Amino acid sequence: TQSTWADQGGVVDPGAVEGLFDALLARGEVASGRMLLAELAKVGAVPQSFEHRLLECALSCDLMAAHELLRERLVTANGHFTDYDEQSYSALLEAFVARGDVPRVRT
C-alpha cells in the first residue's frame, strides 16, 4: 500500500499547501486538487475556501468533475445544499446547456 505524508504524521505548512493548491488549480488539475484536499482532511479540517476554489475551477474546466464534487457535497450534507451549492449547481447546469451537452444528471 502507498504511504503518504499525512499517514506518517507529517507536519502541514499552510503556505506551502496553499501554493501547491493554487498551482494545481491554475493548471486546471481538478483531480490532483481533490487528492490534495483528501490528504489535508486526514490531518485536519479543509478550509471551506479550498473546497469552493476547487469547485470553481472544476466549473470552468471540467464539468463532470464539478458535478461529482457537488454530488459529494450533497451526500456529506445529508441532502441539504447551501446557497453556495445551489448557485454552483445552477451554474453547472447552465454550462452543460451552453455547450449543448445535457447529460442525465442525477443527484
C-alpha positions in Angstrom: 0.0 0.0 0.0 1.1 3.5 -0.7 2.0 5.7 2.3 1.5 9.4 2.2 2.9 12.3 4.3 -0.4 12.5 6.2 -0.3 8.8 7.1 3.2 9.4 8.6 2.1 12.3 10.8 3.6 14.9 8.5 3.6 18.5 9.5 1.5 20.7 7.3 2.9 24.0 6.2 -0.2 26.0 5.3 1.7 28.4 3.0 3.2 25.5 1.0 0.0 23.7 0.8 -1.9 26.7 -0.5 0.9 27.4 -3.0 0.7 23.8 -4.3 -3.1 24.0 -4.4 -3.1 27.3 -6.3 -0.6 25.9 -8.8 -2.8 22.8 -9.4 -5.9 24.9 -9.9 -4.0 27.3 -12.3 -3.2 24.3 -14.5 -6.8 23.0 -14.2 -5.8 19.9 -12.4 -9.0 19.2 -10.6 -8.3 15.5 -9.8 -4.9 16.4 -8.2 -6.6 19.2 -6.2 -9.2 16.7 -5.0 -6.4 14.3 -3.9 -4.6 17.1 -2.1 -7.8 18.0 -0.2 -8.3 14.4 0.7 -4.8 14.3 2.2 -5.5 17.5 4.1 -8.7 16.0 5.5 -6.6 13.3 7.1 -4.7 15.8 9.2 -7.4 18.3 9.9 -10.2 20.4 8.6 -10.0 21.5 5.0 -10.7 25.2 4.7 -14.0 25.9 3.0 -12.4 28.4 0.7 -10.3 25.5 -0.7 -13.4 23.5 -1.5 -15.0 26.5 -3.1 -12.0 27.3 -5.2 -11.7 23.6 -6.3 -15.4 23.7 -7.3 -15.0 27.0 -9.2 -12.0 25.6 -11.1 -14.0 22.5 -12.0 -16.9 24.6 -13.2 -14.5 26.4 -15.6 -12.6 23.4 -17.0 -14.2 20.0 -16.0 -17.9 19.9 -15.8 -18.2 16.2 -14.9 -15.7 16.7 -12.0 -17.8 19.7 -10.9 -20.9 17.5 -11.0 -19.2 14.9 -8.9 -17.9 17.4 -6.4 -21.5 18.8 -5.9 -22.9 15.3 -5.6 -20.3 14.5 -2.9 -21.2 17.8 -1.1 -24.9 16.9 -1.2 -24.2 13.4 0.3 -22.0 14.7 3.1 -24.5 17.4 3.9 -27.3 14.8 4.2 -29.2 16.2 1.2 -29.1 19.9 2.2 -27.4 22.2 -0.2 -26.1 25.6 1.0 -26.9 28.7 -1.0 -23.4 28.5 -2.5 -24.0 24.9 -3.6 -27.3 25.8 -5.2 -25.7 28.7 -7.1 -22.9 26.3 -8.2 -25.3 23.7 -9.3 -27.3 26.2 -11.4 -24.0 27.4 -12.9 -23.1 23.8 -13.7 -26.5 23.1 -15.5 -26.2 26.4 -17.4 -22.7 25.4 -18.5 -23.9 22.0 -19.7 -26.7 23.6 -21.6 -24.5 26.3 -23.1 -22.2 23.7 -24.6 -25.2 21.7 -25.9 -24.4 18.7 -23.6 -27.3 17.9 -21.3 -26.4 14.6 -19.6 -28.8 12.8 -17.3 -27.6 14.4 -14.1 -28.6 12.5 -11.0 -28.2 13.9 -7.5 
